[in-house]
Amino acid sequence: WVFTVIGFSAWGWEAYEYGDGGGGWKDAYTSFLQHIDYGFRGPPVFDLGNQDMTFYNYLYDFLYNLLIILIMVAIITGIIIDTFSAKREEGNEIKANIKSYCFICSHPREVFQRNRINFKTHQQNDHNPWMYLFYWMYLQEKEDSELTGLETVMKEQMKNQSITYFPIYKALALPEEEEEDEEIQGLKESVNQLHT
C-alpha cells in the first residue's frame, strides 16, 4: 500500500506500469490491486517519455525489489516451508509413536522386547484397538435392559468419555513388577511434562 501511494503521489497515475501488464490506473484501489497482482513478479516500469530516470526512480525501484520482491516473498516462502516442515515433523512423531507404543496400554516396544514378547503379536492379539472399537459398537447396539453389570459400567464410562477402562500400563503378557515400573515411569513423565 505504501508503494502504491508513493508511486501515484510522486509520478502520477500514468507514469509507470508493470512489464507483464497492468498500469493505467484511475484510483488508489485499482492501483493497489495491480501492485499485489503484478508487484510480486517484478517492479514497476517507469514510462517517463523523453525524460531520464531520476535518483528517486532508481531508489523506488531498488526499495521495491528489496522489500517487496526479495524480502516479502522470502518471508512468505519461509512461513510456508516452516509450516510444512512442522506438519511433517508432527506426522513423523505420530508415526514413530504408533510404531513404538501400544495404543491401548501405552507400554513402549522395549518393555515387550526385554520380556521376549513380540510387540506386533501383543498389538494384534492382546490389545487390538479394533476389538475395543467393536466392543464399543456392540455396547451401543445392545439394549440397556440386556446389558450385564460389567457392560452397564463400561457403557456408562464410554458415554462419559472416561478412559479408566483402558488397561493403561497393564498387560497380561508382562510380569507385574514390569507393569508397576512402567506405570511409575509414566506418572513421572506426566509430572515432568506438567512442570515444563
Secondary structure, 3 states (H helix, E strand, C coil): CHHHHHHHHHHCCCCEEECCECCCCCCHHHHHHHHHHHHCCCCEEECCCCCCCCHHHHHHHHHHHHHHHHHHHHHHHHHHHHHHHHHHHHHHHHHHHHHHECCCCCCEHHHHHHCCCCHHHHHHHHCCHHHHHHHHHHHHHCCHHHCCHHHHHHHHHHHCCCCCCCCCCCCCCCCHHHHHHHHHHHHHHHHHHHHC
